[in-house]
Amino acid sequence: MNFNEILTYLASGGAVVVISWLFERWAWFQTLTSGKKEVLFTLAIFLMSAGAYATTTYVEPTILAQIAPWFMLFVGAVGAGVLGKGFHFLDKK
């Protein structure tokens, strides 16, 4: 996936996956009541989706081309970390 495809994915529903993954790992989020979790979860999804949509719609392609390599490095590092953690978990068994 390239940078624009990731932004399109986030804007079209992928934000749910990202926000779910993040919030499940934050202890402070787990201490909230279910109503507060729902509101915060929905707000975070909206903000990420709207931000991704606004970026693809209103940011000049030349600026996106300059940001894309750095974003892809970040995504690659996060992905490698998740895969490494999964490998170490499975390797112990």
C-alpha positions in Angstrom: 0.0 0.0 0.0 1.2 3.5 -0.7 0.5 6.6 1.4 -2.7 7.6 -0.4 -4.1 4.1 -0.2 -3.5 4.0 3.6 -5.2 7.4 4.0 -8.1 6.1 1.9 -8.3 3.0 4.0 -8.4 5.1 7.2 -11.0 7.4 5.8 -13.2 4.6 4.7 -13.4 2.5 7.9 -9.9 1.5 8.7 -9.8 4.0 11.5 -11.9 1.6 13.5 -9.1 -1.0 13.4 -6.4 1.5 14.3 -8.3 3.1 17.2 -9.5 -0.3 18.5 -5.9 -1.5 18.6 -4.6 1.6 20.3 -7.4 1.9 22.9 -7.2 -1.7 23.9 -3.6 -1.2 25.0 -4.1 2.0 27.0 -4.8 1.3 30.7 -6.5 4.7 31.2 -9.0 3.8 28.5 -9.9 0.6 30.3 -10.8 2.4 33.5 -13.5 4.5 31.8 -17.2 3.6 32.0 -18.8 2.0 29.0 -20.6 5.2 28.0 -17.4 7.3 28.1 -15.6 4.6 26.2 -18.3 4.7 23.5 -18.2 8.5 23.1 -14.4 8.7 23.1 -14.1 5.7 20.7 -16.6 7.3 18.3 -14.9 10.7 18.5 -11.5 9.3 17.9 -12.7 7.3 14.9 -14.4 10.4 13.4 -11.3 12.5 14.0 -8.9 10.0 12.4 -11.3 9.4 9.4 -11.9 13.1 8.9 -8.2 13.9 9.1 -7.4 11.2 6.6 -10.1 12.4 4.2 -9.1 16.0 4.6 -5.4 15.1 3.9 -6.3 13.2 0.7 -8.7 15.9 -0.4 -7.0 19.2 0.5 -3.2 18.6 0.8 -1.3 19.2 -2.4 0.1 16.0 -4.0 3.7 17.4 -3.9 3.4 17.8 -0.1 2.0 14.3 0.2 4.9 13.0 -1.9 7.3 14.6 0.6 5.6 13.1 3.6 5.0 9.7 2.2 8.5 8.1 2.7 8.6 9.2 6.4 5.1 7.9 7.0 5.9 4.6 5.3 9.0 4.2 7.5 6.8 4.7 10.6 4.3 2.2 9.4 7.0 -0.3 8.6 8.6 0.1 12.0 5.2 -0.4 13.7 4.4 -3.4 11.6 7.9 -4.9 12.3 7.3 -4.4 16.0 3.9 -6.1 15.9 5.3 -9.0 13.9 8.3 -9.4 16.2 6.1 -9.4 19.2 3.9 -12.1 17.7 7.0 -14.2 16.7 8.4 -14.0 20.2 5.0 -15.0 21.7 4.7 -18.0 19.4 8.4 -18.9 19.7 8.2 -19.4 23.4 5.6 -22.2 22.9 
